[in-house]
Amino acid sequence: MKDEQDFKPTVLVADDEEKTRRVLKLTLQDRYNVLLAADGKQALSILSQEPVHVVLADLRMPGLS
């Protein structure tokens, strides 16, 4: 069983700009499990498969916005 101190909430970063995804991952990864999506469809796919606590999303992306 995981200790409460070891628990890391999961954040999904959905952005079509690779640099933005990379910077956010580097910023968040010490305190959160970070999942990355390059577009809206990929974000929805991840959300249907993984428990996610917070989504940080670009409002305008190719595919789904």
N, C-alpha and C positions, 0 to 999 in steps of 0.2 A: 504494500500500500504506500502511495506517495505521501510524504510528509507535507503538511500545509506550507511549510517554508519552501519546498521544492516546486510547488504548483506555479505554473506560468499560464496566464490567460492566453488565448489564441487570437491574434489579429490578422485579418485578411486585408492586404493592400492591393487594391485594384486600380491600375493606372496603365495607360498605353505607352507611357514614356519610361523606358528602361532605367534611365538615370534616376528618376524619381523613385521608382520601386527599390532600386539598390540603396539609395540614401536613406529611405525610410526603414528598410530592413536593418541597415547598419546602426541606425539610431535606436531602434526598438528591440533588437534581438537579445540584449542582456536581460531584459525584464519580461519579454513576451515571446511566445512561439509565433513566428511570422510566416504566413503563407502569402504567396504572390500570384497575382493574375494579371495577364497582359490585356485583357478585354472583358467586357461584360459577360459574354457567354462562358468564358473560363471561370469567372467569379461565381456565376450561378452553379456551374458544375462542382466547384470546390464546396460551395455552401450546401449542396445536396449530399455531400459525402463526408464532410468534416464538421465537428462542433466548433463554432466560431463565436467568440464573445463580442468582438468589435470589428466593423468593416470601415476601412478608410478608402473612399472611392472618389475617383475623378468623375465629375458629372458628365463630361463629354468624351466618349470613347468610341472607337469603331465597333461595329456590331451592335451592341446594346448600350444605350446611354441611360 
